[in-house]
């Protein structure tokens, strides 16, 4: 297996200062600032469980001058950067940087070819040593998963499971259907009901692959003939989730899409965020995958970064 969890996750937002304040104030995440590459810039970094989140401005060279906000890259923590690079190359994953480059907080990193990792921008990195630790008693326990828009989950598993050696935690299919019932009511013969076959509304195929203390949730459109529908201003649904993934791939291609935080009490935290003025997609937890309740925060409240909360009990 290549890697010992994620060192950090890189996120691009429109206003780093404002988003960092929200993470400190409303999510109760401890903050430290780290050097960025070999520049004199510093980025706010937040340990969340065994992983960290790092925020970057649009156009920052460290994120390749990214012009769109959102979840940008993940840095896989490896104990030996050069040997891990050779292992990745031997597994058929092209390494784009011939020599390790300056990374975050004094680390070094090498970039794997995104074409070989199903569009997921992935670095191999030295472990990131932070002077502050995650808050074990806060509302946010850790990162539950990173959502990844996928064009082909079969290829995803070939790369991340067979080549990188990361295990599949579970697979699931999310489907939203509509059912119709006719009734025939007679004053003499009573009521007769006729149930129609369920009609497919929207759906996703999901593969959860474990890396460290979180999963990568690869989301593939279950119906290639449909892009799904997004009902702006309404609470989320499986059909909307399908639409969001389909349109993301249509506009940006496959790759990292959203961040899921594992929380202790989803409704309590959603209420706190609403009271702080954040715009929510879901004002109460709704049923989600892996026996969870989930709720999305509108990306406009977090500088263009899509985040959702996950409350669930893990199976032993």
VENURLIN-V873334 format. One record per helix or strand. SS is the DSSP state (H for helix, E for strand). FROM is the first residue (numbers start at 1). LEN is the number of residues. Records with the same first field share a line. If there is no record, write none. Layout:
BEGIN
SS: FROM-LEN  FROM-LEN
END
This chain:
BEGIN
E: 6-8  32-5  42-7  51-7  70-8  95-1  101-2  104-1  108-5  122-4  140-11  168-11  181-6  190-6  199-13  214-8  255-9  280-1  286-3  292-6  307-6
H: 16-10  61-3  81-10  114-3  153-11  238-15  266-10  299-4
END
